[in-house]
Amino acid sequence: MTRFTLSDLAAIVAERAGASPEASWTAKLLASGSERVAKKFGEEAVEAVIAAAQGNKAALTAEAADVLYHLLVLLQVSGVALDDVMSELERRTGQSGLAEKGARRSK
């Protein structure tokens, strides 16, 4: 059995980007523009934080799914490929987190 991946979800988001906003929530969200998509992503992230702070695993699971979906919609509307994000994560694994954070501060 193959597992559902972020790449699978990114492909669905990309496919639905071409759908009618009347027929697809993803298309409707994308049509609302990057500012609205970014705000929606932020709302979902806050909801995930609240669920985590409350120790509610079921709510955190649901909110984390919303965060990942809305992040992929945000990447789509911004023209950023998931592969580019994954490449950046891969690059970062070659150094310690402390060194990576220090390098970002000096920029």
C-alpha positions, 0 to 999 in steps of 0.5 A, spaced: 500 500 500 502 506 498 502 512 502 498 519 501 504 524 500 505 531 500 507 531 493 500 527 492 496 533 495 500 538 491 499 535 485 491 535 487 492 542 488 495 544 482 490 540 478 484 543 481 487 550 480 485 550 473 478 548 475 472 553 476 471 556 482 464 554 483 466 547 482 472 547 487 474 550 494 481 550 492 480 554 485 475 558 489 481 560 494 486 560 489 482 565 485 481 570 492 489 571 491 495 570 495 493 575 501 487 571 502 490 565 501 496 567 506 491 569 511 487 563 511 494 559 512 495 563 518 488 562 521 489 554 520 496 555 523 493 559 529 488 553 530 493 548 530 497 552 535 491 552 540 489 545 539 497 543 541 497 547 547 490 544 549 493 537 548 488 535 544 491 530 539 485 529 535 484 537 534 491 537 532 491 532 527 485 535 523 488 542 524 495 540 522 492 537 515 488 544 514 495 547 515 499 542 510 493 543 505 493 551 506 500 551 505 500 547 499 495 552 496 499 558 498 505 555 495 501 554 489 498 561 489 505 564 490 509 560 484 513 556 489 514 548 488 514 543 493 520 540 490 524 547 492 521 547 499 523 540 500 530 541 496 531 547 502 529 542 507 534 537 504 540 542 504 539 544 511 539 537 514 547 537 512 548 542 518 546 543 525 539 546 526 543 551 531 548 553 525 543 554 520 539 559 525 546 562 526 547 563 518 540 566 517 541 571 523 547 574 519 544 575 513 
